[in-house]
Amino acid sequence: MILLNALEEFAEPRNSPDRRLLLSTLISVYKFATPPRWTDIERLCQEREEVWPDAFSKLETGMIFFWSRDDYERAAVKLREAIEFGRRQNKEHDTIIVYQALSTLGHALLRLGRQSEAIEVLGEIEAMVPGRVVVGDETGFLETLLKQGLVLDRVAKLASILAPVSRDPAFRKRLAKVAKQAAERARRPLPR
């Protein structure tokens, strides 16, 4: 109730940084409610996107659909919007947003059984590396490509490039494992 009252206090201007922070905080609180308040979450996400029509707002909504709702179709739509906005805005931090959105989009497409589209997304990620990216977001996508046995040589190469530059030891370990397993599987002859 306190957050809702604070949100009302920051009704004007609608685009104040305090209001954005409150919207994001309320979304997080509603996600962890028992049961989660999905109707309220979607309403607040929509408001956030209307007031701040930028790549980050689209990415945040896409991440909620992917990670919290397992709604991969709606996640894919929002992540594509985040990519489009990020490329159009062309600010330095938007490169990171585009990379994160591509990584999650590839994962969503695999969950939807759309492997050829996911492999196209992998190509876009490969084109961004090395560059200004935050290593880790692509790990789940690469693990799923490995699990499905798709483009193993490319998965091995990308994971081997990213593992040593990851700041997070857990991601570094996961990426090194993906690189090793993908390389081993890529060398195996196919069963007849």
N, C-alpha and C positions, 0 to 999 in steps of 0.2 A: 504494500500500500504506500509505503514511503516513496518508492521509486515512481509510482504512478503520480503521486502528488508533485514530485520534483519534475516529472515530464510535463505536467500541466503548467508549472511555473516557467518552464522554458518554451512555452508555446510560441513566443515571438522573440527573435526571428526564428523561423522554422529551421533554418540552416546553420544554427549556432553549433560550434563544436561540442558544447555541453549537452545539447539535445542529442547529438549523434552518439556521444558516449552513453547517455542514458538509454537510448534505443537499443544499443548493442548489449548493454548490461541487462536490460529487461528481457531481451531475446535469450540471453544465457540463462537467466533465472527461470524463465518459462520452459526452456529445454530440460532443466533438471527437476521441474515440478513432478509430482506424482499424482496423476499421469501428466505427461508433458502437455502443454497448452498450445497445440499445433495451430489452431485457428488464430490465436493471438500472435504467435510467432510469425506466421505468414503475413498478417496485417502489418506488423511492425517492420518486417523485411520489405514489404511493398512501400511503406512510407519512407524508409531509409533510401530505397532506390529512387523514389520520386524526388526527394529533397536533395540527394547527392547522387545524381545519375553518372556514376563513375565506375571504373573497372573494379575497384575494391568492393563497392557495395554489391555488385553483381557476383563477384567471387564469393563473398561471405554468404549470400543466399544459396549459391550453387553448392558450397561446402555443407551447408545445413541439409540440403536435399540429399546429398551423397552420403555424408557420414552419420547424420542423425535420423534421417527418414528412410534410407535405402531406396529412395525414389530416383533411380538412375536416369530415367528419361527427362524428368524436370531438371535434374542436376546438369545434364548435358546441354540443355537449352541455356541455362543461366551461365554455365562455364563458357560456352561459345560467345555469349554476349560480353562476358568479362574479357575474353581474348580480343574481341572486336573493339571494345572501348579502350582497352590497354594499348592496342596497336595504334588506334586513332589518336589517343592522347599523347602517346610517344614521349612520356616523361621517364626519367631514369628508373624510378621505383616501379613504374608500370611494367618494365621488362620482367621484374621478379613476379609480379602478379600474373602476367601472361604465362610465364614458365609454370607457376603453381597451377593455374587453370588448365593448361595443357596436360600436365601430369595427372590431375584428377579427372579430366575429360577422357584421357586414354583409358584410365581404370574403369570409368563408368561405361565406356563403349564396350570394353571387354565383358563387363557384367551383363550388358544387353545383348551379347553374342554378335557384336558388330566388329569382328576382328579386322577386316580390311580398313575400316575407318580408323581403328585404334593404331594400326601400323602406319597409316598416314600421319597421325598425331605424333607417333614416335619419331618420324622423319623431321617434324617441326622442332621437336625437343633436341634432336641431334644437331640441327642447324644452329641452335642457341648455345651449345656447349662447344668449346669453353667460352664462357662469357659471364656476365653478372647474373648468376643464378644462386638460389639458396638450395643447396644439395639436401635431399631428403624427401622432398615432395614426390619425386618420381619413383621412389623405392617400391611402394606397393604396386604401382603399374608394372615395373620391371619384374617384380616377383610373380605377378599374374601372367605376364607374357611367358616367363620361364615355365611356370606350372602348366600352361597350355601348349608349350613346345613351339611357340611362334618366334620367328626371326632370331633364333638363338645366337647367331654370330653377331648380330647388331646389339642384342641385349648384353652379351658378354663384353663387347667393346665399350659400350656406354657405361656400364657398371664399373668396368676397370678404370675408366677415366675419372668417374665421380667418387669412387671409394676413397682414394687418398686425399681428396680435397674436402671431404665432409668434416665439419667441425664437431659433429655429434658422434661419439664413439659407437653408439648403438646403430646408427645409420651406416657408419663406416663398415662395421662388421657385417651388417645385412647386405650391403652392396658388394663387399668382397666375396661373400658367399654366393650371391647371384652371379657374379662374374665368373667364379670358378666353376659352378655347376653348369652354367650356360655354355661355357667354353668346352667342358667335358662332353656335354650332350650334343653340341654342334659337331664334334669330331666323330661321334659314333655313327657307324653305318646304320641305315634304316633297316628294320626287320623286313624280311620277304614274306 
